[in-house]
Amino acid sequence: MNENKDYQLIETEGDEHFQIKLLSGKFSDTIYKYGKVSFHEEKNQLRISFNYEIVESPLDMVSKDLKVNSEFKKHISDILNDILLSENGFTKSKG
């Protein structure tokens, strides 16, 4: 995932959370934002849990359908991982 290619961070006035607009793929033009993000260890691996809210989507799917769509959740999980790595100065390994 690459910022400004696959997704765009949108700053919204009066809200401490960025909104994310998907720019590529099956869910393109969907806008959402993350809520609570937490980390926990499971079997010696760090896991991320998060909440999110669908702001708008041009898809035929309504927001509640996207909330239970595992492909969508995996997609935005990859974006969250990219954002966290970028904010902390890590580079992505290619492989």
C-alpha positions as CSV (number, residue, x, y, z in Angstrom):
1,M,0.0,0.0,0.0
2,N,1.2,3.5,-0.8
3,E,-0.1,6.8,0.4
4,N,-1.4,9.0,-2.5
5,K,-1.5,6.0,-4.8
6,D,-3.7,3.5,-2.9
7,Y,-5.1,5.8,-0.2
8,Q,-5.2,9.4,0.8
9,L,-5.3,10.9,4.3
10,I,-7.9,13.6,4.6
11,E,-7.8,16.0,7.5
12,T,-11.2,17.1,8.7
13,E,-11.8,20.2,10.7
14,G,-13.0,19.6,14.2
15,D,-12.0,15.9,14.2
16,E,-8.8,14.6,15.7
17,H,-8.9,11.6,13.4
18,F,-7.9,11.6,9.7
19,Q,-10.3,10.2,7.2
20,I,-8.9,7.8,4.6
21,K,-10.1,7.8,1.0
22,L,-9.4,4.6,-0.9
23,L,-7.9,5.5,-4.3
24,S,-7.5,2.1,-5.9
25,G,-9.0,-1.3,-6.0
26,K,-12.4,-2.8,-5.4
27,F,-13.3,-0.3,-2.7
28,S,-12.1,2.8,-4.5
29,D,-13.7,6.1,-3.4
30,T,-14.8,4.7,-0.1
31,I,-14.0,7.0,2.8
32,Y,-13.6,5.8,6.4
33,K,-11.8,6.6,9.6
34,Y,-10.2,4.5,12.3
35,G,-11.4,4.7,15.9
36,K,-9.6,2.9,18.7
37,V,-6.4,1.1,17.7
38,S,-4.9,-1.3,20.2
39,F,-2.0,-3.7,20.3
40,H,-1.7,-7.1,22.0
41,E,0.6,-10.0,22.0
42,E,-0.6,-13.4,20.7
43,K,1.7,-16.4,20.4
44,N,4.8,-14.2,20.6
45,Q,3.5,-11.9,17.8
46,L,2.2,-8.4,18.1
47,R,-1.4,-8.1,16.8
48,I,-3.3,-4.9,16.0
49,S,-7.0,-4.5,16.7
50,F,-9.0,-1.5,15.5
51,N,-12.4,0.0,15.2
52,Y,-13.5,2.0,12.1
53,E,-16.4,3.9,10.8
54,I,-17.5,4.1,7.2
55,V,-18.0,7.8,6.3
56,E,-19.2,7.2,2.7
57,S,-19.1,4.7,0.0
58,P,-20.2,4.8,-3.6
59,L,-20.5,1.1,-3.7
60,D,-23.8,-0.8,-3.8
61,M,-22.8,-2.1,-0.4
62,V,-24.2,-0.2,2.6
63,S,-21.9,0.7,5.5
64,K,-23.1,-2.3,7.6
65,D,-22.1,-4.7,4.8
66,L,-18.6,-3.2,4.6
67,K,-18.3,-3.6,8.4
68,V,-18.6,-7.4,8.1
69,N,-16.7,-7.8,4.8
70,S,-13.5,-9.6,5.6
71,E,-11.8,-8.5,2.3
72,F,-12.5,-4.8,3.2
73,K,-11.2,-5.3,6.7
74,K,-8.0,-6.9,5.4
75,H,-7.6,-4.1,3.0
76,I,-7.9,-1.3,5.6
77,S,-5.7,-3.4,8.0
78,D,-2.9,-3.3,5.4
79,I,-3.4,0.5,5.1
80,L,-3.2,0.9,8.9
81,N,0.0,-1.1,8.9
82,D,1.5,1.1,6.2
83,I,0.5,4.3,8.1
84,L,2.0,3.0,11.4
85,L,5.2,2.0,9.7
86,S,5.5,5.3,7.9
87,E,4.8,7.4,11.0
88,N,7.5,5.6,12.9
89,G,10.2,5.9,10.2
90,F,10.2,2.2,9.1
91,T,10.5,1.2,5.5
92,K,8.6,-1.6,3.9
93,S,10.5,-4.7,2.9
94,K,10.0,-5.9,-0.6
95,G,9.6,-9.5,-1.1
